[in-house]
Amino acid sequence: MTLLCEWCGCKARAGKNTVYWELPDGSRAIKITSTPAIVCTACGMEYQTDIITKEIEDQLFLVDTKTIGKSLSYDELVGMPRLLKRNYFDFS
């Protein structure tokens, strides 16, 4: 499957990067390392797909964020136990 950059339309590749995310309660931001990303070889843009963004948002909404330190990996985040089975407030 060929990936195309959503910014410039050139060839891109799957990669990983570090992102900073505000917690749902707005109390602080955390660093999430090794997050799946699209990396453009032409314009240099690195970004998360809508699917990954939704996964991060949902997981942060469903876990006990008080147990999260300043930094964790994407795999650690998605592996955290959820307080609810799914985001019942997502009507999309």
C-alpha positions in Angstrom: 0.0 0.0 0.0 1.4 3.4 -1.0 1.0 6.2 1.5 0.5 9.7 0.3 1.1 12.8 2.4 -2.1 14.6 3.3 -0.2 17.9 3.2 1.7 17.8 -0.1 0.5 14.7 -1.8 3.9 13.1 -2.2 5.0 9.7 -1.2 5.1 9.1 2.6 6.0 6.2 4.9 4.8 4.8 8.1 6.9 5.8 11.1 6.8 6.8 14.7 7.2 10.1 16.5 6.7 11.8 19.9 3.6 13.8 20.5 2.4 16.0 23.4 -1.3 15.6 24.4 -3.5 17.6 26.8 -5.4 15.4 29.2 -9.2 15.5 28.9 -9.6 17.5 32.1 -7.1 20.1 30.8 -5.0 19.8 33.9 -1.7 19.1 32.1 -0.1 17.8 29.0 1.8 14.5 28.6 4.5 13.2 26.3 3.6 10.1 24.3 6.6 8.5 22.6 6.7 6.0 19.8 3.4 7.1 18.4 2.4 5.7 15.0 2.8 8.4 12.4 2.9 9.2 8.7 6.2 10.7 7.7 6.5 12.5 4.4 9.8 12.1 2.6 9.2 15.3 0.5 7.9 18.0 2.8 9.1 16.4 6.1 5.7 16.6 7.7 5.1 14.0 10.5 1.5 13.5 11.6 -1.0 11.1 13.1 -3.9 9.6 11.2 -7.4 10.4 12.3 -7.6 6.8 13.5 -4.6 7.1 15.8 -5.8 10.5 17.1 -9.2 9.0 18.0 -7.5 6.0 19.7 -5.4 8.4 21.9 -8.4 10.6 22.7 -10.6 7.7 23.6 -8.0 6.0 25.7 -7.2 9.1 27.6 -10.9 9.6 28.3 -11.3 6.0 29.5 -8.3 5.5 31.7 -7.4 6.8 35.1 -5.2 9.7 34.0 -4.0 10.3 37.6 -1.8 7.2 37.2 -0.1 8.6 34.1 3.3 10.3 34.7 4.8 13.0 32.5 5.7 10.6 29.7 4.7 7.2 28.4 4.9 5.2 25.2 1.9 4.8 22.9 2.0 1.1 23.6 1.9 1.7 27.3 -1.0 4.1 26.9 -3.2 1.7 24.8 -2.3 -1.1 27.2 -3.6 0.7 30.3 -6.8 -0.8 31.8 -9.9 1.1 31.0 -12.5 2.3 33.5 -15.3 1.8 30.9 -15.4 -0.6 27.9 -15.8 2.2 25.4 -16.4 5.9 25.1 -20.2 6.1 25.5 -20.1 9.8 24.9 -18.8 9.5 21.3 -21.7 9.9 19.0 -19.8 10.0 15.8 
